[in-house]
Amino acid sequence: MTTSPPLTSSQIWQINQLLRQAGQRARQLAQQPFDVIEKGQQDFATSIDRFLDRLLSQKFRAWFPEDGIISEENADSPAVFQEPKNRYWLIDPLDGTDDLIHHRQGYALMVGLLEHYSPVGGWIYAPNLDHLYYGGKDWGLFQMSSGGPPVPLLPVCPPSPNADHCPMMIGYRDYRTYGDAIHRVLPQVEFRFLGSFGLKVIEVILGRAGLYLYLNQRVKLWDTTAPLALATAAGLVCTDLQGNPLRFDATGLQEQTLAHQQPILIGWPEYIAALRSPLIEAISTVGPPRHA
């Protein structure tokens, strides 16, 4: 694979080190009392989210002063996205905050690079595993464990979907709304759960699931940029339910929240080809996805 990252090796090293240091600090803070803030209906942040948001945003502004820096906990992020830039950095200080709040392990720190409104680079760090995944299209995929040297991350294509094996990642909210309907149409589906959007995508890249279905339209630009950069580099298909490409510019996002307006399918081509139409059928029996 041709290696042409959009950054220098020194910049990549800086980002890798920052994410690990910040993630390990988050893990330490999670073992102490912390504040939980309700931002909206079933939408929470913590004092840890906000600490990490400030830390990461300050570093990226210093490192990349010409780029747009957009983060989840910055109320000015939608306005920043309106500023014309060639590149935007999307920072999710804690992806899977509910898991951190409930002392589960499925949360991650994520940073994505959007270039000309296309995801070209992503970093996903899982503090509880002390594992970093990063890379991008035409660049390669890499992983680091416990601060060790980078090694290639090799995507694993799962066995073909069949009556005995059809693993699919889904979020808790989507499962509650659509799980029964999907099982009626696709009884062979084995649902898999994990808190972080990014770590769910990693499960698909590693072949532990064939696809990831996301329907509730709460997911924002900082949730998707890093995972989809890695998914594209791994050869996964990333579309909406109708097979249209996912849009990362203003035409595909809610202006005030930067939430994606499209349902999201991320998966191996064989799984997408086999399951997309049955999933549409199942979802139609409940009703179309709506913005929460």
N, C-alpha and C positions, 0 to 999 in steps of 0.2 A: 504494500500500500504506500502511495506517495505521501510523504510527511511534509506538510506545509501549514503549520499552525499559524493562526492569525496574530500570535504573540511571540516574543523572544523567549528563549529557554530560561533566562533570568526572571522574566515576568511570570512565567508559569510556575517556577520554583517559589517565588514570593507568594503567589496565590495559594499554592499547595500548603505552604507552611502556615499561612494566616488561617486557613480554614481548619487545619488540625488544631492549632493553638486555641482558636475561638471555640471550636467544638468541645475540646476537653474542658475548657472553662465552663461551658454550658452544662456539661455533665456534672461538674463539681457543684455548680449553683443549684442544680436540680435536686441535690441531696440536702439542701438547706431550705428553710421557709422562703417562699417567693410569693409575689402578688399575682393574682389573676384578674384580668380586666375584661369585661364583656363589651365587645365592640359592636355587636349586633346580634340578631337571632342566631343562636348556635354558632357564634363566631367569637372566639376568645383569643386574647394575647396574654402574655405574662411579662413581668419585669425582666425576665431573661431574654425574651424576644426583643424588647426595646433596648436593652444593653447591647446585645449582639448587633442590632440594626445600626446603632450609632457607631460601634466599633468598625464594622465592615464598611459602612458608607464612607466614613472618614478616610479609611485607607484607600478605597477605590477612587475617591475624589482626588486624593493626593497623587496617586499613581497614574490616573488617566484623566487629566483636567479638561481635555477636549471632548470627552465622551459624556453622554447622559447617564446619570447614576440614579436608578429607580429602585426603591426598596419598599417592602410591605408596610412598614410602620411609619413611613414618611407621608404625611397628608398632602404634600406638594407633588407626589409622584405623578398623578395624572397630568398636571400642568407641565412637568418636566418632559413627559412623553409627547406633548404638543410641540416642543421645541425641535426643529429639524436638525437631526444629527445623523451621521453615518453609522455610529455605533451607540448602543445602549447596554449598560450593565444592569442586569436584573438580579436583585438580592432578596432572597427569602431567608431571613435569619433563623427561623425554625419552621420547617415544613413538617407538619404533623404535631402541632402544638398540643392537641388533645392527648396524644400519647405521652408527652412530657408531663402534662398536668396529672395524668392518672398513673404515672410512674411505669409506663410501658416503654419498650425499647425502640418503637418504630418511628423515630423522628430523625430529621437530618438538617444540615445546613446546606443551602444551595446558592450557587451563583451561575448565571447564564449570560452569554454574550450574544446580543442580537446585532447583526450587521446587515444593513439595508433591509431590515425587517425580516430577516431570516436567521434562525438559531444556528450559530456556527461553533459555539463552544459551551461546555457545561462542566460544572463541578458539583458533586454530591458527596457530602461527608456524613457518615453515620457515627456519631460519637460513641455509642455503646459497643459498636464493633471495632472502633478505631480503624475505620476503613474508608478510603477515599476513592471515588470513581471519577474520572475526568477524560476529556478529549472532545473530538468533534469530527464532522465530515471532512474527508480529504486530509485528515490529520492523524487519526487513529484513536483508539480507546486504551486507557491505561488505568491501573489501580495501584494503590499503596496501602499496605497493612502495617499498623503499629509504627508508623514513621519510617518504614523501610524504603528501599529504592523503588521507583516506578517499574512495574512490569506490565506487559501487554494484558489487556482485558479481552478475552476471546469470547465472542457471542456464541451461544449454544442454541441451535435450532431444536425445539422439542419434537417428540414423536408426533406424527400426523394425528389430528383429532379423529377419534373413533368412539365407539360405544363404551369403551372401557377407560378412555383417557382423553379428557378435554378440560384442562385446568385454565381458569380465567380469573384474573384479578378484578376486584370490584370494591368500591368504597362502601362503608357501612350505610350511609344514607341511601345510595342507589340500590343496595341490596334490600333494604326495608321497603322501598317503593316498587322495585321491579323484579326482585329475586324470584318470587313465586311465578310470575308470568314467564320469565325466562326459562325456569325449570319445566313449565308445562310444554313449551315449544322445544326446548333442548334439555331433555332429562339427563343427558350424559354429562352436562357441565358440572365441574367441581369448582365451587367458588373458593377463592383464596383472599385473605384480608391482611392488610398492613396499613399503618396510619399514614405515612408519608407518600404523597403523590410520586415523588422522585424514586423512592425505594420500591414502589410498585413497578415502575418502569424498569428498574434494575432487575427485578424478578423475571420480567419477560425477556430482557436481554440475556439473562443467564439460563433461559430455557425452563424455568420452574413454572411458568405459565405461558400459554400461547398468545394471549392478548390481555389488554387492560381496557375496560369499558368505563367511561366517565360521562355521566349524564346530567348531574344536577346544576351545572352552569354557574357554580360559585367560584370555579378555579380562575386565578388571575395570571397575568403575564409572568410574574415572578415565580409562580408555581410550575410553569410549563417550559420556559425557555431552556433551562439546563437539561431537564430530562429528555426533551425532544431533540436537542442537539446530539445527545448520546444515542437515542433511539435511531435517528437517521443514520448516524455513523455505523450503527450495528446492522443496518439493512432492514430495519422494521418499517412497516407501512404506518403512516400517521395521517388519518383522515377524519372527516365527520361521518355520520351514519350513511350519508348518500355517496360517500367515496370522494368528496371534494377535499382538496388540500386544506390544512388548517391555516388560518390567516393570523398573522402577527402584526398587522398594521391597523390603523384606525377603523377600517371597514369590517374587521372581525371582532372588535372589542367594544364593550360598553365604555363610553367616554369618561364617565365620572369614577368608575371603579377599576377599569382595565380588565374586567372579567371577559372571558371568552364567550361569544354568543353561539358557538357551535358545540354540539356534543362531540366527544373525543373518543376515537378508537386508535389504539396503538398496539400493533401486533405483528407476528410473523405472517408473511404473505399467504401461506396456506390456510392459516386460521382466519384471517380476514376474509379470504375468498369463500371459505366454507360457512362462516358464521354471520356475516354481515346481514344478509337477507333474513335469516331466521330471527336475528336480534331485532331487526326493524319490525317484523311481524309481532314478536312478543311485546315490544315496547308500545306498539299501537293499541294493544288491548287495554293498556293502563292510561295512556294519554301521552302526548309529546312532552319531552323535557321542558321545564320552565325555569326561569331565573328565580333562585331562592331569595 
